[in-house]
Amino acid sequence: MAERPEFQSDLFRQGKEIRGEVAGRPHLDAMLAKADDFSAPIQQLVTEYCWGFVWGRPGLERKTRSMLNLAMLATLGRAQEFKLHTRGALRNGVTRDEIREIIMQVGIYAGVPAMMEATRVAQEAFRDHEAAGE
């Protein structure tokens, strides 16, 4: 990863640590390695404010944050992010049974298509998680 000036703040370093623990170090390294003049400020924003400022706050446990993210991402139909956060949720101690319950809750409040898509994507994430030996 290039040592870009955007990636030097203390908040970035804190966010990078949390992002690597939750999203996985390989994902983080890949995202930062391909950062260019266009995308580096976006990576800075995500890493500092999403991961450093919000995920770094003491008000909620990581498991709770993961559960909230899964519900929101499934509701919004953001499959790629849902898959990433499903693996992160597993790392944060969310069980498969809890993930199923979150998905069922989404089905009631956001609709069956959102529930079915989240189910499919969760199963992919479970397979990827197992394949990675996590």
Secondary structure in CASP SS format (residue, H / E / C, confidence):
PFRMAT SS
TARGET T0000
AUTHOR 0000-0000-0000
METHOD secondary structure of the structure
MODEL  1
M C 1.00
A C 1.00
E C 1.00
R C 1.00
P H 1.00
E H 1.00
F H 1.00
Q C 1.00
S C 1.00
D H 1.00
L H 1.00
F H 1.00
R H 1.00
Q H 1.00
G H 1.00
K H 1.00
E H 1.00
I H 1.00
R H 1.00
G H 1.00
E H 1.00
V H 1.00
A H 1.00
G C 1.00
R H 1.00
P H 1.00
H H 1.00
L H 1.00
D H 1.00
A H 1.00
M H 1.00
L H 1.00
A H 1.00
K C 1.00
A C 1.00
D C 1.00
D C 1.00
F C 1.00
S C 1.00
A H 1.00
P H 1.00
I H 1.00
Q H 1.00
Q H 1.00
L H 1.00
V H 1.00
T H 1.00
E H 1.00
Y H 1.00
C H 1.00
W H 1.00
G H 1.00
F H 1.00
V H 1.00
W C 1.00
G C 1.00
R C 1.00
P C 1.00
G C 1.00
L C 1.00
E C 1.00
R H 1.00
K H 1.00
T H 1.00
R H 1.00
S H 1.00
M H 1.00
L H 1.00
N H 1.00
L H 1.00
A H 1.00
M H 1.00
L H 1.00
A H 1.00
T H 1.00
L H 1.00
G C 1.00
R C 1.00
A H 1.00
Q H 1.00
E H 1.00
F H 1.00
K H 1.00
L H 1.00
H H 1.00
T H 1.00
R H 1.00
G H 1.00
A H 1.00
L H 1.00
R H 1.00
N C 1.00
G C 1.00
V C 1.00
T C 1.00
R H 1.00
D H 1.00
E H 1.00
I H 1.00
R H 1.00
E H 1.00
I H 1.00
I H 1.00
M H 1.00
Q H 1.00
V H 1.00
G H 1.00
I H 1.00
Y H 1.00
A H 1.00
G C 1.00
V H 1.00
P H 1.00
A H 1.00
M H 1.00
M H 1.00
E H 1.00
A H 1.00
T H 1.00
R H 1.00
V H 1.00
A H 1.00
Q H 1.00
E H 1.00
A H 1.00
F H 1.00
R H 1.00
D H 1.00
H H 1.00
E H 1.00
A H 1.00
A C 1.00
G C 1.00
E C 1.00
END
